[in-house]
Amino acid sequence: MHSHDFYEIFLVDRGNAIHQVNNLRLPLYAGCLCFVRPDDVHCYVEASEDFRIINIIIPEQIISNLFAFLGSNYDAERLCHSQTPPCVSLDYRDLSSLIRDFEQLILYKKILKEKSDTMYRIAIFNLLTKYFPLQQVQKTSASIPQWLKLLSLQMLTKENFTKGLPTLYKLSGKSPEYVSRACKKYLGKTPSQLVNGIRLEHAAMLLVTTDIPIIEISQDCGFESLSYFYHRFREQYCTTPSEFRKDKTNSDSMVYRMGDLSIKAEIPAAIPINANALKKSRR
């Protein structure tokens, strides 16, 4: 257990753990972005072997200056004095984008030192205003039940999503009809759409990071029919798998350039599932 004399923003980019903070136990999983204050007393327990965070240390004076710049209407009080550190769950695209931003900061520190401090301040401003905005978004539906959150996380593992609906129903411990109603109510998708969405995101990652033939990717993700895989892929990504692969340099392939320098970053092994992520994937 420890506290800091600075602020910290950390991103879980893989694995899961329990955030023991201020005498509470909060679950952490890939996609969690947390804003830790100097007075927070915390540690990470029960971490999976692949648990990893990326963090940014922020001196108190920088946060004070930023809040002063944003003005009283930003209501910094809710960020700095709530019982638990503010924490949000990112969808796959935001998670990928933020990892790129973090690695870009490392690049600036190494090769463009004269600009790194400015880029650091810009990154802090963007993090706070984008992910911890002026007003909290009001939920229009009931909170997702804990069992459904856990089920969604369990289905992210390849062993489970390749086996599909039978495994989803088995892990839930509930009837298919009950699971179907809960998925539609809280996630806005059918169980089949939930499983296929996870499979397709895994397929997209393989398309942009490997040269594995498309038919093998289809089978590897649990699709029994290549034509069905193509149909679902086009439905989600508005293009075919082959076109998606051709255009990978302009996709979330995690390859980006600064001058003559090219860097390839690692795509997270886990993709968090929440209602907002699922709705965005439909768009």
N, C-alpha and C positions, 0 to 999 in steps of 0.2 A: 504494500500500500504506500502511495506517495502523493504528494501534491507538487505544484510548480510555483515559480515566481514569474511565470509567463503564461500566455494563452497558447493553446495548441489546437490545430484542426487535423484530425486524422481520418483517413479513408481505409476501410477494410477492402483490400483488392482480392483476397482469396481466403478460403477457410471460414471457420466460425469459432466463437468463444463466448464467454460470459464477461460482460463489463461490470465489475463490482465497483460501484461508485456511490459515495454518500450513503452508505448502508443499504443500498439497493442492488439487485442483480438484474441486469438488462442483457438480452441476447444480442450478439453481434454476428453479422454474416456479410458475405461479399456484397458491396454496394452501400454499406452503412457509412455515412459521413457525419462525424461528431465534432462539436465545438466545445472544447474543454477549457474551463476557466481556472485561474490560479488557485482558488479556494477549494476546488474539487479534489477530493481524496479518492484515489481509484487504483485499480490494477486489473489485469486480465487473467482470468482463471478458466480451467477446463477447456483450454484451447486445442483445436485439432492440429495435427502434425503440420498441415499446410497453412495454418493461420499466419497472415502477414498484414501489416498495416503500412501505409505511407503517410508520414506526418509532416506538418509544417509548424515550426516554432515561431511564435509571434510575440515580440516584446509588448509589455503593457502600454507603453507610450504610443506605439503605432495604432493599437486598438482604440485608445482614447482619442487620438487625432482623427481617426476614421469616423468614429461615432459623432465627434464634434462636427465634422464636415457634413455628415448625413443629416444632422439636425435632430431636434427633439421628437419629431413625428416618426422617426425610424423606430422609436421605442426600444432602445438598447436594453432597457430593464428586463424585458422578457428573456433576452439571451443571457444576461449576466447573473441574474438572481433567481432563476427557476431552480427547483429542487434537484433536477437532473440535468446534465449537459444536453443542450439541444442536439437532436440527432435526426437525420432524414435518410430515407432509403432511395437510392438512385436506381433507375432502370439501366438496361444494358448500354444504351447509347450514351447516356450521361456519364456512366461509369467509365466507358472507353474514352470519352472526350476528356474527362478529368485526369485520367492516368496520363494521357498525352500532354496535358497542361503541366502536370507535375514533372514529367520527364523533360519537358521543354525548359523548365526552370533550372534543372540540373545542367542542361546544355549551356544555358546562358552563363551559369556560374563558372563553367569550365572554359568556354571559348570566347565569351563576350562579357568579361567581368565588369566593364565600365557601364553596361546596361542592366546587369543582373539585379541591382537594387531597385531600379524602376520597375522592371518586370515582376519582381517579387511583390511590390506594393499593388500593382495592377491585379495580380493574381488574388491577393487577399481581398481586395475590393470586389472582384467578380465573384469569389466564393461566397462572401457574406450576402451580397445583394441578390445573387441568383438562387442560392439554395436555402438561405434564411431571410426571405424577403420581408418587405414592409408589413404586410398583413398575412397572417397564417391562412392558408386555404381552408375554407370551411368544408367539412366532409358532408356530402349529400346522402351518404348511405351509412349503414351501421358498420362498426369496426369489423374487420375480418376476424373470424374466430381463430383462436390459437391453433387448434388442430388443423385448420386449413392452411395457415401459414407454414406450419411444420411439414404438412404434406407437400406443399409447393416446393419447399426447400429439398425434401427427400427426392422429389422427382427430377431435380437438377442433375443428379448423378447418372452417369451413362448406364450403369447397371440397371437403373430403374426406368429411365425414359425409353430405352430401346425395347423393353418388355411391354410398355404401353399400358392400356387401360386395366388389364387384369391386375397388374402390380399396383396401380394407383388405388383401385378399390380395396385391394388386400391391405395396403399400408394404412388406409383411412380407418379401417375397422368399422365402416358404416355401409349401409346398403347403397347400391349404385344410384337409386332414385334420390336418396338423401344427398349424396355427393353432388349429383347433377344439379339439384336445386340450389345448393350452397355455392357452387361454382358460378352459376348464372347470376345469383343475387349479389355476391361479393366481388367476383372477378370479372363479370360481364362476358364470360365464355363458358362453353360446354366443356366437360372433361376432355373430350377428344381434341377440341381446339387448344386447350391448355397443354396437353402432351405434344401435339404436333408443333405448337409454337416453340417449345423447348427444343424439339428435334431439329427444327428448321434453323434456329440460331446456331446450334452445333454444326449443322451442315454448312451454314454460311461461313463460319470460322474455318472449317476444313477447306472450303473452296478458295479462300484468300490466303491460306497459310501453307497449303500442300498442293501436290500435283496428283493426288489420288484420283483415279477415274470417277466420273460422276455416278456411274452405276454402283460402284463400291461404296461411295459416300452415302448414297441412298440406303443401301443395305445396312451399312454401319450405324446409321441413325435409327434403324428400326422400321423403315418403310419396305413393305413387301412388294410393292409395285412401283416401277420406275415412272410410269405415267402419272400415278397418283402423287408421287413426290414432286414431279414437275408442276402439276396442277396446284398443289398447296404452296410450293415455293413461289410461283408467279403471283398467287393470291396475296402472299405476305410481303413480297419484295418488289412486286410489279415488274418483274423481269424473269428470264429463265436462268437456271443455274449456270449454263455455259456463258451467257451474256454477263452475269454477275462476276464470274471468274475473270473474264476478259477485262472487265472494268475495275479490277481489284485495286489498281493504283489510286483510284479515286474513291474507294470505299473505305470502310473502317478496317483496313488491312493493317493498321497501326504502323505503316511506313510513312515517314514524313521527313522533310528535308529542310536544311538551313544552309543556304549557300551551296557549297560542294559537299557538305556532310550529310550522309544518310544514316538514319537509325531505324532499326526495326524493334518495336517493343512487343512485349508478351501480352497476348490477349488473356484476360482473366479466365480461370478454369470454371468459375461459377457465375451464374447470371441470376441476380435476385428477381423474384417474382412478386409483384404487388399489383394492385388494381390499376394504378396509373401506368405502370409499365405495359400491362396487357392492353390497355386502351390505346396507348401510343403505337404499339406494334401493329394494331389493326389499321392505323392510318398509313 
